Amino acid sequence: MARITIIETGLVPQEHRERHGSFPDMFTRMIRTEDPTATVDVVSIPNGDALPDPRQVEAILITGAAAGVYDELDWMAPLEDFVRKAYTNKTPMVGVCFGHQLIAQALGGTVRKSEKGWGIGRHVYQVLPENGVIDGETIAIPCSHQDQVIEAPSDALTILSSDFTPHAGLLYANGATLTVQPHPEFDVEFAQVCCDLRDGKAPDDVVATARASLGQPLDNAKLGGAITRFLARRNV
């Protein structure tokens, strides 16, 4: 039975939390769709929880956040140190959106705000053949980001990519670390909320295209299942 520790790094806006839940709530639903027996623990950085010893947990999932990994927040450096220790220990670890970027930065990659602007709505990513984690040729998942991994760490293999997000999914050489830019935990309703939140921030045509894109099928269950199975692996 998998026991997964979710590191909450950001909060769903209060007005949307009652309907959609927190980011850990969304990930718990995603995980239990694949593995109803999974146990989930939550460590909430915004609520002041201390980070655990990464060698004492079975698996780690780092959530999205409104923060940028380059923001000089007091919890950022300790979280990067936590990531490096987990990586060295080969503790199964997944990062999503901010988590994807934070792990990349902690392990030597480059992250910054992309000149391509906002990525929102349903994006389609090319899947690297025979990567051992995600099947198929393409995968369609909601996203919500401006920041991107511009240069992947030397230890990372890019397994998801698109013209908009060249390093959208990374599989690391230790065999126990996987990160993705898009959000398999977002249902269509919350992905629409993310579009609404960009009104007046992203160009109107980008928001309109993103809203319309969410009428097409999504592969959330496929990626969510792959992530859950990856986290259930024991130290390799």
N, C-alpha and C positions, 0 to 999 in steps of 0.2 A: 504493500500500500504506500503510495507516494505521500510524502509530507513536504509541502512547499511553503517557504517563507516569502511572503510578498513584502517588498520594501516600497511603501507608498511615499513618493517624492513630491506629489502635487495633489491639489484638491479639486474635485468637480465643483463648479460654481454652486453656491448654496441653493439658488433657485431651481437648479436642475437635479440636485442630489436626492431629493425625496422621491422623485419619479424614477430616476435611472440608477441611483446608488452611487457609491464611491468607486474609484478606479479598482481597489481591491475587490469590491462586490462584483464588478463586471468581469474581472479575471477569474474570480471564484466560479461564477456561472460558466465561463468558458472552459475552465479546467474540469468541472464536474459533468459537463456535457460529454466529455471524453472518458472521464474516470470518476464515477459517482462515489467511489470510496476514498478519494483523495482527502487528506487533511490539509487545511490551509491556516497558517499563522500570519498575522499582519504586524509589521513594524512600521509605524507612521512617523516619518521625519517631521512633517508639519505639526504633529501633535506632541513632539518632544520626546518620542521614544528613542532609546539608545540602540545603536546598531549591535547585533549579536556578533559573536565570534564566527566568522564564515566557515571555520573548520568544524563547528559544532552543529551546523544545520545540514539538512539532507539536500535541499535544493533552494535556489534563489530566483525570484522574479522581480525585476526593477521596473516600476511603472513609468508612465509619462508624467510630465509636469509642464507648467507654464514657463518655468525658469529656463534660461539658457545655460549650457554647461560652462560657458565662459563667464557667467555672473559670479562675482566674488562673494558668495554666500558662505556663512561659517560652517555649514554642513557638507559643502562640496568636496573639500580635500579629504575629510575622513571617509566619505563614501567612495572616493577614488581609491583610497588605501584599502578599504574593505574589498573592493573589486579585485585589486591586484593580489590580495591574500587568497581570495576565493579561487582566482585563476591558477595561482601556484598550487593550491591544494586540489585542483580539479573538481571542486564542488560544482555540480550541474547548475548553470546560471544562464538566465535569459533576460535580455533587456528589450523593452519596447519603446519606441519614439525617444523621449528623453533618456530612457535607460539604454537604448541602442547607442545614442551619442555619447553618454557618460562613460560607458564601457570602452568605446572606441578611443576616447580622449585619455582615459586612464591607462590604456595599453599602447599609447604612442601614436594614435591617429589624429587627424585634424578635423575640427568641427567649427562651422561658422554659419551665419545667416546667408542663405543662398541668394544670388542675384536673380534667380528664377522666380523668387517671390513665394506666395502661399501655395502649398499643396493641400488641397481639400477635396472631399468627395471620394468617389471610387477611382482608384488608380490601378492599372494593370501592370504587373511586373513579370519580367522574363525569369524563368527558373533555370539555374545551372543544371544541366543533365547529370544524373547519377551523383547527386550531392550527398545522398544517404539520409537526408532529413525530410525534405519537401519533395513530393512527387509532382509530375506533370510538367507541361511546357510553360504555362503562364498561370498566374494567380491574381485574382481581383480582390482588393481589400480596401476599406476606407482609410484615409490618412488625414492628418491635420498638423501641418508643420511649416515653418520657414527655414529653420536650421537644418543642416544636413551634415553627414559625414562626407567631407570633401576629399580626404585622403584616408584610406583604410590603414589600420596598423599592419606591419609586416607579417604578423602572425595570423592575419585574417584572410579568408577566401570569400570573395563576393559571390553569394548564391542567389540573391534577388537583385534585379536591376531594372531600371527604366531610363528613358531619355531624361525625364525630370529628376529622377533620383538614382544616379549611377551605382551608389552603394546602399541599396535599400535592405539588404539582408546579408549578414556576415556570419560565417562559421569559422571558429578559431582553432588553431593548431593543437590546443590541448585536448580537443575532442569533447569538451564539456561546456563550451560557451557558444551561445547562439544569440544573435540580436537582429531585430527587424525594425524598420522605420514605421511601417503602417500599423494599424490598430485592429487586430483580429477580435479584440474584446468589445469593440463598439458595434452595437446593433444599428440597424438603419435609422431608427429614431434618434439615437444619440449622435450619429454621424450627421444627421440633418441639423441637430442643435449646434454642432461645430460649424456648420455652414452659416447658421444664423449669427453666431458669435463673430463671424468675420465681416458681416455687413458694415460698410463704412471703413473697414480696415484693408480688405483685399478689393481689387477692382470688381465692379459690378458684374462684368461678363464672366470672371473667374468663379464668383459665387454662384451665378445662375447655372453655369455649366456643371459645377460640382453638385448642386441640388438635383439637376436632371440626371446626372450619372448614377445617382443612388437608386434609380428605378430599375437598374440592371442587376443581374444576379451577382451575389458576393460569395467568396470562397472562405468566409470566416471560419466555418467549422473545420475545413481542411487544414488551415494554418494553425488554428487553435488546438486541434488534435495533435498535429506534429509537435507543437511546443510542449504540450502536456506529456507526450511520450518521451520527448527529449529530457524533460525535467525528472522523469521517473528513472532515468538511467543511474546506475550506481557509479562510483568513481572508476574511471577507465585507466 
